[in-house]
Amino acid sequence: MSIRAYSKDEKFEILKVCEAGHYSIIFIFKYYFIYIF
């Protein structure tokens, strides 16, 4: 996901997507931080 300023509607949509893919996002970020550090 690109980082930029989101409107309130976009934030709401993103929150719904994040809620639906909660565990997938945790998985991605877990390996993202492992890759960085």
C-alpha distances in whole Angstrom, upper triangle without the diagonal:
4,6,9,12,12,15,17,16,12,12,15,13,10,13,14,12,11,15,15,13,15,16,14,11,14,15,12,12,16,16,13,16,18,17,17,20
4,6,10,11,14,16,16,13,13,16,15,12,15,17,15,14,18,19,17,18,20,17,14,17,18,15,14,18,18,15,17,20,19,18,21
4,7,9,13,15,16,12,12,15,15,12,14,17,16,15,18,20,18,18,20,19,15,18,19,16,15,18,19,15,17,20,19,18,21
4,6,10,13,14,11,11,15,15,12,15,18,17,16,20,21,20,21,23,21,18,21,22,19,18,22,22,19,20,24,23,21,24
4,7,10,12,9,9,13,14,12,14,17,17,17,20,22,21,22,24,23,20,22,24,22,21,24,25,22,23,27,26,24,27
4,6,8,6,6,9,10,9,12,14,14,15,17,19,19,20,23,22,19,21,24,21,21,24,25,23,24,28,27,26,29
4,5,5,6,9,10,10,12,14,15,16,18,20,21,21,25,24,21,24,26,24,24,27,29,26,27,31,31,29,32
4,5,5,6,9,10,10,12,14,15,16,18,20,20,24,23,21,23,26,25,24,27,29,27,28,31,32,31,33
4,5,5,6,9,10,11,13,14,15,17,18,19,23,23,20,23,26,24,24,27,29,27,29,32,32,31,34
4,5,5,6,9,10,11,12,14,15,16,17,21,20,18,21,23,21,21,25,26,24,26,29,29,28,31
4,5,5,6,9,10,10,12,14,15,15,19,18,16,18,21,20,19,22,24,22,23,27,27,26,29
4,5,5,6,9,10,10,12,14,15,18,18,16,19,22,21,20,24,26,24,25,29,29,29,31
4,5,5,6,9,10,11,12,14,17,17,15,18,20,19,20,23,24,23,25,28,28,28,31
4,5,5,6,8,10,10,11,15,14,12,15,17,16,16,19,21,19,21,24,24,24,27
4,5,5,6,9,10,10,13,14,12,14,17,16,16,19,21,20,21,24,25,25,27
4,5,5,6,9,10,13,13,12,15,17,17,18,20,22,22,23,26,27,27,29
4,5,5,6,8,11,11,10,13,15,14,15,18,20,19,21,24,24,25,27
4,5,5,5,9,9,7,10,12,12,12,15,17,16,18,21,21,22,24
4,6,5,9,10,9,11,14,14,15,17,19,19,20,23,24,25,26
4,6,8,9,10,12,13,14,16,17,19,20,22,23,25,26,28
4,6,5,6,9,10,10,12,14,16,16,18,20,21,22,24
4,6,5,6,9,10,11,12,15,15,17,18,20,21,23
4,5,5,6,9,10,10,13,14,15,17,18,20,21
4,5,5,6,9,10,11,12,14,15,16,18,20
4,5,5,6,8,10,10,12,14,15,16,18
4,5,5,6,9,10,11,12,14,15,16
4,6,5,6,9,10,11,12,14,16
4,5,5,6,9,10,10,12,14
4,5,5,6,8,9,10,12
4,5,5,6,9,10,11
4,5,5,6,9,10
4,5,5,6,9
4,5,5,6
4,5,5
4,6
4
